[in-house]
Amino acid sequence: MGAISSSVEEPFDSYLLLLKAETIRITDKPYLGNEKLELRWAFINRSLWYAAHVRDTAESRTKLTPILNMFNNGIDKAAERYVGISGWYSQVQGTQIRLHWSSCQRHDSLGNFENTFLGLTAQFCIIPYLRERTVSNPNVMKPRASKTCSSVLENAVFGYLGVTDPDGNSEDREFHISRKKRLETIAFLLERGASPKQEMVGGRLIIDEVRTRKATERDQPRTGTGQRLNRC
């Protein structure tokens, strides 16, 4: 895909056009859910993977941001038919709130984990979008909104199985984001005010978790079966 982009005149960006095409397809129900009332994360992950490869230029950012906002709103609207039935709600300070659709990414911890669309874009290292959002609202780098909500930095550092580790035992391996790009994203977020001393979901500090995982990796050699997950 990069070869196509490099062979034509600027400002053509094939990944931006692919993302736009996927965004248009959101209204097509088969791409979003199944008979179990679950969102199709392969569709969502593919779209965000396209966004992660859009060039980080001023012109691209002005085009990418509204498309991703439209993508988020489109998924949110389409997810209403699933949210209301499958119970994507959480008790926060005694009040039942509807979780953002990104929170259903981790089905095994639904109810104890919240996420945001900005968190997903950090997870996929979509730097142009993060850059645009931090310019318009510097406060987005503040720690997570609640004890069950993953911060933007936490998403960027630890990512998600398949997106983070290309060797992980996951069907999402094809949407892997390179280590180099992840480190660039983390560096960008730290420059914009994010702190490695933020608490993760569960109360552990991000920096402490990084050190623990690094120590574990040194002590446990790679097995080739995807045992070392969520590297930062």
C-alpha positions as CSV (number, residue, x, y, z in Angstrom):
1,M,0.0,0.0,0.0
2,G,2.9,2.4,0.8
3,A,4.2,1.7,-2.7
4,I,1.0,2.9,-4.2
5,S,1.1,6.1,-2.2
6,S,4.7,6.8,-3.1
7,S,4.1,6.3,-6.8
8,V,1.5,9.0,-7.3
9,E,1.6,12.8,-6.8
10,E,1.0,14.3,-3.3
11,P,-1.2,14.6,-1.4
12,F,-2.7,11.2,-2.2
13,D,-2.7,8.9,0.8
14,S,-4.1,5.4,0.2
15,Y,-4.6,4.7,3.9
16,L,-6.7,7.8,4.4
17,L,-8.9,6.8,1.5
18,L,-9.2,3.2,2.8
19,L,-10.2,4.5,6.3
20,K,-12.8,6.8,4.6
21,A,-14.2,3.9,2.7
22,E,-14.5,1.8,5.8
23,T,-16.2,4.6,7.6
24,I,-18.8,4.9,4.9
25,R,-19.5,1.1,5.3
26,I,-20.4,1.5,9.0
27,T,-24.0,1.7,8.1
28,D,-23.8,-1.7,6.6
29,K,-25.0,-3.9,9.5
30,P,-23.1,-7.1,8.6
31,Y,-19.8,-5.2,9.1
32,L,-20.7,-4.3,12.6
33,G,-22.4,-7.1,14.5
34,N,-23.4,-10.7,14.6
35,E,-26.2,-12.8,16.0
36,K,-24.5,-12.6,19.4
37,L,-24.9,-8.9,19.5
38,E,-21.2,-8.3,19.4
39,L,-19.3,-5.7,17.5
40,R,-17.0,-7.0,14.8
41,W,-13.6,-6.0,16.1
42,A,-11.9,-7.2,13.0
43,F,-13.6,-4.4,11.1
44,I,-12.8,-1.8,13.7
45,N,-9.2,-2.9,14.1
46,R,-8.6,-2.9,10.4
47,S,-10.0,0.6,10.1
48,L,-7.9,1.9,13.0
49,W,-4.8,0.1,11.5
50,Y,-5.4,2.1,8.3
51,A,-5.6,5.3,10.3
52,A,-2.3,4.4,12.0
53,H,-0.5,4.5,8.7
54,V,-1.8,7.9,7.5
55,R,1.1,10.3,7.1
56,D,1.6,12.8,9.9
57,T,1.4,16.0,7.9
58,A,-0.7,19.1,8.6
59,E,-2.9,18.4,5.6
60,S,-3.4,14.8,6.5
61,R,-4.3,15.7,10.1
62,T,-7.0,18.1,8.9
63,K,-8.5,15.3,6.9
64,L,-8.0,12.4,9.3
65,T,-9.5,14.0,12.4
66,P,-13.0,14.5,11.0
67,I,-13.0,11.1,9.4
68,L,-12.1,9.4,12.7
69,N,-14.6,11.5,14.6
70,M,-17.2,10.3,12.0
71,F,-16.0,6.7,12.5
72,N,-16.4,7.0,16.2
73,N,-19.8,8.5,16.0
74,G,-20.9,6.0,13.4
75,I,-19.8,3.0,15.5
76,D,-21.4,4.5,18.6
77,K,-24.7,5.0,16.8
78,A,-24.7,1.6,15.3
79,A,-23.7,0.0,18.6
80,E,-26.9,1.3,20.3
81,R,-28.8,-1.8,19.1
82,Y,-26.2,-4.0,20.8
83,V,-25.5,-1.9,23.9
84,G,-29.1,-1.7,25.0
85,I,-29.5,-5.5,24.8
86,S,-26.2,-6.9,25.9
87,G,-25.8,-4.6,28.9
88,W,-22.7,-2.6,28.3
89,Y,-23.2,-0.6,31.5
90,S,-21.2,0.0,34.6
91,Q,-21.8,1.3,38.1
92,V,-19.8,4.4,38.7
93,Q,-20.2,6.1,42.0
94,G,-23.6,4.5,42.5
95,T,-24.8,5.6,39.1
96,Q,-25.4,3.3,36.1
97,I,-23.7,4.7,33.0
98,R,-23.5,3.4,29.5
99,L,-19.9,2.4,28.6
100,H,-18.3,3.8,25.5
101,W,-18.4,1.1,22.7
102,S,-14.6,0.8,23.0
103,S,-15.0,-0.7,26.4
104,C,-16.3,-4.0,25.0
105,Q,-12.9,-4.7,23.4
106,R,-12.1,-6.8,26.6
107,H,-15.0,-9.1,27.0
108,D,-13.5,-10.9,29.9
109,S,-13.4,-7.8,32.1
110,L,-16.5,-5.9,30.9
111,G,-17.9,-4.0,33.9
112,N,-14.5,-3.6,35.4
113,F,-12.9,-1.9,32.5
114,E,-13.7,1.3,30.6
115,N,-12.0,2.8,27.6
116,T,-12.4,5.8,25.3
117,F,-12.1,6.4,21.6
118,L,-9.0,8.5,22.3
119,G,-7.6,5.5,24.2
120,L,-8.1,3.3,21.2
121,T,-6.3,5.7,18.9
122,A,-3.4,5.7,21.3
123,Q,-3.5,1.9,21.4
124,F,-3.2,1.9,17.6
125,C,-0.6,4.7,17.7
126,I,-2.5,7.2,15.5
127,I,-0.1,10.1,16.1
128,P,-1.7,12.6,13.7
129,Y,-5.1,12.3,15.5
130,L,-3.5,12.4,18.9
131,R,-1.5,15.5,17.9
132,E,-4.6,17.2,16.7
133,R,-6.6,16.4,19.8
134,T,-3.8,17.5,22.2
135,V,-3.6,20.8,20.3
136,S,-7.3,21.5,20.7
137,N,-7.5,20.2,24.2
138,P,-4.3,19.8,26.2
139,N,-6.2,18.3,29.2
140,V,-6.8,15.0,27.3
141,M,-3.4,13.9,28.7
142,K,-4.7,14.0,32.2
143,P,-5.0,10.7,34.1
144,R,-7.9,8.4,33.6
145,A,-11.4,9.7,34.4
146,S,-12.2,6.9,36.8
147,K,-10.7,3.8,38.5
148,T,-12.0,1.5,35.8
149,C,-11.0,3.7,32.8
150,S,-7.8,3.1,31.1
151,S,-5.8,6.3,30.4
152,V,-4.5,7.3,27.0
153,L,-0.9,6.5,28.1
154,E,-1.8,3.1,29.4
155,N,-3.4,2.3,26.0
156,A,-0.3,3.4,24.2
157,V,2.2,1.6,26.4
158,F,0.4,-1.8,26.7
159,G,-1.8,-1.8,23.6
160,Y,-3.8,-5.0,23.2
161,L,-3.1,-8.6,22.4
162,G,-2.4,-9.0,18.6
163,V,-2.0,-5.2,18.1
164,T,1.0,-5.1,20.5
165,D,2.7,-8.5,19.9
166,P,2.9,-9.9,16.3
167,D,3.6,-13.3,17.8
168,G,0.6,-13.3,20.1
169,N,-1.9,-16.1,19.7
170,S,-4.6,-13.8,18.3
171,E,-6.5,-13.4,15.1
172,D,-5.6,-9.7,15.3
173,R,-1.9,-10.3,14.5
174,E,-2.4,-8.7,11.0
175,F,-3.2,-5.4,12.7
176,H,0.2,-5.3,14.5
177,I,1.7,-1.9,15.2
178,S,5.5,-1.8,15.2
179,R,7.5,-1.4,18.4
180,K,9.2,1.7,16.8
181,K,5.8,3.4,16.2
182,R,4.6,2.5,19.7
183,L,7.7,4.1,21.3
184,E,7.3,7.2,19.1
185,T,3.7,7.4,20.4
186,I,4.7,7.0,24.0
187,A,7.4,9.7,23.6
188,F,4.9,12.0,22.0
189,L,2.4,11.5,24.9
190,L,5.0,12.1,27.5
191,E,6.1,15.3,25.8
192,R,2.5,16.4,25.9
193,G,2.2,16.0,29.6
194,A,1.3,12.4,30.3
195,S,3.0,10.9,33.3
196,P,4.4,7.4,33.6
197,K,3.4,7.6,37.3
198,Q,-0.3,7.4,36.3
199,E,-2.2,4.6,37.9
200,M,-3.5,1.8,35.6
201,V,-6.8,0.1,36.0
202,G,-6.3,-1.9,39.1
203,G,-4.2,0.8,40.9
204,R,-0.7,-0.2,39.8
205,L,1.6,2.6,38.5
206,I,2.3,2.4,34.8
207,I,6.1,2.7,35.4
208,D,6.0,-0.1,37.9
209,E,4.2,-2.4,35.6
210,V,6.6,-1.7,32.8
211,R,9.6,-2.6,35.1
212,T,7.9,-5.8,36.2
213,R,7.2,-6.9,32.6
214,K,10.7,-6.0,31.5
215,A,12.1,-8.1,34.4
216,T,9.8,-11.0,33.5
217,E,11.0,-10.9,29.8
218,R,14.6,-11.1,30.9
219,D,13.9,-14.1,33.1
220,Q,11.7,-16.0,30.6
221,P,13.2,-16.7,27.2
222,R,10.9,-16.4,24.2
223,T,9.1,-19.7,23.5
224,G,7.9,-18.9,20.0
225,T,4.3,-19.5,21.0
226,G,3.3,-16.0,21.9
227,Q,4.0,-16.2,25.6
228,R,5.5,-12.7,25.8
229,L,2.6,-10.4,25.4
230,N,1.9,-6.7,25.6
231,R,5.4,-5.5,25.2
232,C,6.1,-1.8,25.4
